[in-house]
Amino acid sequence: MQITLDNLKRSYGNLHAVNGVSLAIPSNTIYGIIGRSGAGKSTLVRLISLLESPDAGEVYYDDLRVDNLSKAELITRRRRIGMIFQNFNLFSSRNAAENIAYPMEITGMTRSEIDTRVEELLTLVDLEGRGTAPISTLSGGQKQRVAIARALACKPDILFCDEATSALDPQTTHSILALLKEIQKKMALTVVMITHQMEVVRDACEQVAVLNDGMVVEQGYVTEIFSNPQSEVTKDFLSHLVGVDEASSNSDKMVHWSTKKGAYTLRFRGGTTDQPILSRISRDVGAEFNIRAGGVQKVGDVEIGTMVVDISGDEDMQRKAIQALREQGVLVEEENK
């Protein structure tokens, strides 16, 4: 199910929460929408998922416009949309199986159909045999697995995840993202992940849109965004996210050797992360590199390296060093002075 947004706008008084957003979200993929708090993410997902109507603009599922459906049509369409939330939104009065069964009860499925589907879903989310467990006895990760199963109960073609891992620890987040990727492939779903966590985008999404002040400031394939960010918002997100040592609690941070900010940020992609590029350039042009911070992370199947450096030497040496870096496929960003 492809989702197309055409110039969506939504305001609350003088607040332009969504201000002219146009996106094409491909079918059968995991698409990320990231932004800081207040960027308009939650409002945008409510518009895309038909929980609210836009003030202006249009929403299409495949070639069908859906933001202007009648009430009856809207109810039918919403039943084919799954939603996962940060705080799980489970019924404490119901056990795990009963929570999963709830949306199927609303649609009028028979008890035997519901029971069969519940067992299928418990197995799918690795909670086989835990159907009678009270919600209060489940861990955060298990509660989110129940919420995922409930969202999939009526076999949706679109799944929205609104900050679905924000309340989870890093290890649990990793397992939930792995589960969502597995489910997406099995069910050929279109998954839209709303998040403020760049590691979620890195580890789960194929494409991403970056929001700021209700507008899309950057969009594209995750590997391209990570290796060649264009907006200051994206660069700021990435500056707090580098590293691949999963055993470390600081695995998503750059390793800093200095408290001072370097004059240049270097971004390496793929094979360039394994090459002694800096030492070769230093030898060839005479400039020296003072590495203040750095790290490597894996985005999909591609390694992306980042370094924050100063380049010493006279102006000609620095110019030659930067030119040589770019010739080697390294993206060079000069910090604003």
C-alpha positions, 0 to 999 in steps of 0.5 A, spaced: 500 500 500 503 506 497 501 512 501 502 519 498 501 526 501 500 532 497 501 539 501 498 537 507 497 542 512 494 542 520 494 548 524 491 549 532 490 556 533 497 560 531 501 553 531 502 550 524 503 543 526 504 540 519 505 546 514 505 543 507 508 536 507 508 532 501 511 525 501 511 519 497 511 513 502 512 506 498 509 500 499 512 494 502 517 497 506 519 501 513 519 508 512 521 513 517 519 520 519 524 523 524 524 530 528 525 533 534 519 534 540 514 539 537 517 538 529 510 535 527 511 528 527 505 526 532 500 530 528 502 528 521 501 521 523 494 522 525 493 525 519 496 519 515 492 514 519 486 518 518 485 519 526 484 527 524 482 530 517 487 536 514 485 543 514 488 543 507 492 537 502 490 530 500 492 523 503 492 517 498 492 510 499 495 507 492 490 511 488 484 512 492 483 519 496 482 517 503 482 524 507 475 525 505 471 518 506 464 518 509 464 516 516 462 509 514 467 508 509 472 511 514 470 506 519 472 500 514 478 503 512 481 504 519 480 497 520 485 495 515 490 500 519 494 497 525 497 502 530 502 501 535 504 506 541 509 508 545 505 507 552 502 500 549 495 502 550 493 495 553 487 494 557 489 492 564 483 488 565 484 483 560 490 478 559 494 478 553 490 474 549 484 478 550 487 484 549 489 481 542 482 479 541 479 486 542 479 488 535 477 482 532 471 482 537 469 489 535 469 487 527 464 481 529 469 475 528 466 468 531 470 466 537 473 460 534 476 465 528 478 469 534 481 464 538 485 461 532 488 468 530 490 469 537 494 463 537 497 465 531 499 472 533 502 470 540 506 465 536 508 470 531 511 475 536 514 470 540 509 470 546 507 462 545 503 460 551 503 467 555 496 468 552 493 468 559 498 472 562 495 478 566 498 485 563 501 487 569 506 481 569 509 482 563 515 486 561 515 492 557 518 488 551 512 483 552 507 488 553 509 491 546 509 485 543 502 484 545 501 491 542 504 489 536 500 482 535 493 486 537 495 491 531 496 485 526 489 482 529 485 484 523 490 483 518 492 490 516 495 493 510 499 499 513 502 499 520 503 505 524 509 505 529 508 512 533 514 512 538 514 505 539 520 503 542 521 510 546 519 507 552 524 501 552 531 499 553 536 499 548 537 491 548 529 491 548 529 496 542 533 492 538 529 486 539 522 489 537 525 492 531 528 486 529 521 483 530 518 489 526 522 487 520 521 480 520 513 481 520 514 487 515 517 481 510 512 476 512 506 480 511 508 485 505 506 491 510 507 498 509 510 500 515 511 508 517 515 509 524 514 515 527 520 517 532 525 522 535 531 516 535 536 516 529 538 509 531 531 506 530 531 509 523 538 506 522 536 499 524 529 499 521 528 503 515 529 503 508 527 511 507 526 517 511 523 524 512 526 529 516 521 534 519 522 540 522 517 546 524 512 542 521 515 541 514 520 536 511 527 538 510 530 532 508 528 525 505 531 519 501 534 513 502 537 512 509 544 510 507 544 516 503 541 521 508 547 518 513 552 518 508 551 525 505 546 529 510 543 536 507 540 539 513 542 542 519 537 538 523 539 531 520 547 533 521 545 535 529 541 528 529 547 524 526 552 528 531 549 524 537 549 517 533 555 514 531 558 507 533 557 499 532 559 496 539 553 493 541 556 491 548 557 498 550 551 502 553 554 508 549 554 504 542 550 510 539 555 515 541 561 518 537 568 516 541 571 523 543 578 524 544 577 532 545 572 537 548 573 542 543 569 542 536 573 540 530 573 545 524 571 539 519 566 533 519 568 527 515 563 522 512 566 515 510 561 510 506 563 503 505 570 501 503 572 508 505 571 506 512 577 501 512 582 505 508 588 509 511 586 515 507 588 520 512 595 518 513 596 517 505 593 524 504 598 527 510 604 524 507 602 526 500 600 533 501 604 535 508 597 537 512 596 533 518 589 531 521 588 532 529 582 527 530 577 530 535 572 524 535 570 519 530 566 512 530 563 507 525 556 505 524 552 500 520 546 502 516 543 497 512 549 493 509 553 499 508 558 502 513 558 509 515 564 512 518 564 519 521 570 523 524 571 530 527 577 533 525 582 539 525 587 540 519 593 543 520 598 546 515 598 552 511 592 554 507 594 551 500 596 544 504 589 545 507 585 546 500 589 540 497 588 536 503 580 537 502 580 536 495 584 529 496 579 527 501 573 529 496 577 525 490 577 519 495 570 519 496 570 522 503 564 528 504 567 534 507 563 539 511 566 545 514 563 547 521 560 554 521 565 559 524 
